[in-house]
Amino acid sequence: MLQFFGRGSAFNDDQNSAFFTDGDDIILLDCPMSSFHKLIRMNIEELTESRNVRIIFVLVTHTHADHVSGIATLIQYAYYVWHVPVVLAAPSQEVKEDLRFLIGRLEGCDMAAFHLTTADMLKLWVKDVIPTTHVPGLAGRCFGYHLGIDDKTIIYTGDTNTLEPFKQYIKEDLNTYLYVEASVAKSPVHICLSEELDYLKSLTDKGVHVYLMHLDNEDKAAEMINGTALQLAPLYQ
């Protein structure tokens, strides 16, 4: 369902960012600078049905740099080079104001170059915005998403240290896709893969498609899920 420009955590080269398309629209989930670099090296029209990009949407999970560092440059490139509008969607009103300050004030983007809104207005795809916990400095400002794409249930955790807020949205069937962050190293701000491995495997036993993302050690994570139905998040080729 989702494809990824990168599935690494903050200290990796290709940082976590996903996308999907709907007709001639491209919808990004976060946009670190590593994803922006990949976008401008590709023919983005090839992603769309008519090879004519209509709108680029960016759904933000939280404002850590490894998730938002490429957004301002994307907005300016899309506006001045591609001539494609960008809709920037914040997970909450508070994060919307943070983004207004970051993109408009600190980055100095022309406010006419993009439209800033909240994700709950994108009801075509966004079913629920899911508050979660990640780091104390962003308390109340970290979110995941429950999306509806092609009649499928998509759960995207963003950065989180717990799965609890997401469990109520997980339907135990073949139409459910869970994209979950997973760290090999134990940390108070991320999900420790070894601690959730049995639960995630139990979901796949019930038909749920489970993909690991935001990986701190991809090789070790791949080794840990070898022989299971768990998969690493699919990279766009």
N, C-alpha and C positions, 0 to 999 in steps of 0.2 A: 504493500500500500504506500507507505512513505519510502522515499529514497533519501540518502544522506550524502552531503558534501564532505562531512567528516563525522567521526564518532568518538573523538578523543576528548579527554578532560582538559582543564585549563593549561596544563604544562606540556601538552602535546602539540605537534605542528598543525595537524588538521583537527580543529576543534568542532565540538558537536553542533550540528545544524542539519535540519531535515527540510524536505519540501514535497509538495504534491501539486498537481495541476488540475484545473477544472475548465475545460474548453480552452479559451485563450487567456485564462488567468493563471498566474503562478503564485502559489502560497508558500512562503517560507516560515519555518518555525525557528526563530532567532536568526541572526546573521553576524557571526564573527568576521573579522577581516579575512581569515583564511577562506571563508566561503565566498566573500566578495571577489577575491582574486580568481577563484575558480569560475565564477559567473561571467566575468568579463573575458575569460579565455575561451568561452564556449559560445556556440550559436544558440542563444536562448530561444529563438523562434522554433527550433526543432522540438522543444518540449510541448508546444501547444498544438491544438487541432488544426488550425488554419495557418500555422507558421506566422502568426501576427499577434504578438503579445499585447493584450489589452490593458491589464492592470497587474502590478506586482503588490501582493499583500505581504506584510511581515507581522507574524504573531509573536509577541515577546513573552518569554516566561519570567525573566527577571533581569536586572540591569548590571550583572557582572560583565566585565569587559569581554570575556571569552564568549559572550552571547550577544552583545550589542555593538561591539567595536566597529563592525563594518557597515552599520545601518546608515550613518550620515553620508559616507562616501557612496554607498549604493544609491541613496536618494539623489545626490548630485549627478552621478553618472547616468542614472536612468532619466533624469530630467533634461540634462544638457546633451547627452550623446544618443541615448536610445529614444528619447522623447516619449517615455512611458511613465505614467503616473504611479506613485507609490502610496499605498495606504498602510500606515503604521498603526497597529492595533495593540493597545496596552491591556494587560489582564485586569486592571482595576483603575479607578479614577486617580488614586494616589500615584500609581506608577505612570499614568498618563501625564501627570504634571511633572514627574521626574524626567520623563522623556522630552517633554516640551522644553525643559531647562537644558537638558543635555544636547538635544539636536538643534534647537533653535538658538539658545543662548551661548553654550560653550562651543558647539561645532559651527554655529553661525549659518546654518542652512536657511535658505530663503523659505519662509513659511508657505509660500505659494507653490513650492516644489513638491509638497506632499500633503496628505490629509491625515490628521491624527485623530484617532477614535479609540473606543474601548472594544475589546474582543466580543463582548456580549451583543454588539450590534451586527456582528457577522453571523447571523443565525443560519445562514445557508450551510455552514460547516461547524460552527462552534455550538455544541449542545450545552456544555457546562465549562465554566472556568473553575479550577479546583485549587483552593488555597492549600499550601503545604509549608513545611518548615525546612530550612536549609542552613543559613548562617545567622547568628544573632544580629549582625549589622544590617540585615535585610529582613528582619522580623516583620511579618505581615505583608511582605512585598515579593514573595516567591510563589509561583503558581505552576500548575500543569493544566492539561486540557483534555476534555472529553469531546472528541470530534466525530462527526458523521460523514463518511466519505463513501460514495457508491454503495449505500445501504450496509456499510460495515461500521462496527463500533471500534473507534480508535482511542486508546488511552495513552497519553504522552505525559510522562511524569515531570519533564524538566529536571532541574537539580533538586533533589530532596534527600532527607535522611530517614524517611519512613515511607512505607507503602500504604499505611492505614487510610489516608484520605482517598485513595484511589480504588480501594477494594469494592466499594459499593457500586462502582460503575463497570466492573468487570463481569461481563456475562460469560458463563462457562460454556461457550459453544464455538463453532468453527468460524463464525462471523466476527469474532473479537480479536483485536490486535493490540497487544500491550508492548509499548516501547519504554523500557525501564532503565534508568541509570544504574550502573553497577561498578563498584570499586573493589579491586582486589585488596587494597590496603584498608584496614579498619580506620574509620574516621568518624567524628561526631557530626559531620556535615554531609556525609554521603551514605548511600546504602552499601553495606558490606555484602558482597556477592555470596560469600560462604554462609552467611547467616540467613539468607533468603533463598538459597539454592533449592532446598527441598520444597518450599512453597511454590516457587516458579516452575519447578518440574511437575508438581501436582496440577498446575494450571494447564500445562501442555498435555497432560494425560486426559484432560477433559475437553481438549480440542482447541484451546486458546493458543494463538500464535504469539510467542514471546520473543522479543528481540532486545538484546543488550546494547546500551549506548552509553556515551559519556564515560568511556573506559580509561582508566589510569594505566592499565597494563594489558594491552590487547592479547598478547601471546599467552599470558597466564590465564586470562579469562577464557580464551578459546580452549585451553587445556582443561580447565575446570568443567566446561560444558560438553566436552567430547563424549560422544555416546549417548547424549540426551537429545531431545527435540528442541532445546533452546538454541537460538542462533544469534550471531552478531548482526547488528543493524546493517541493512544492505547499502553498500556504497554505490553512488551513481557513477556509471562508467561512460 
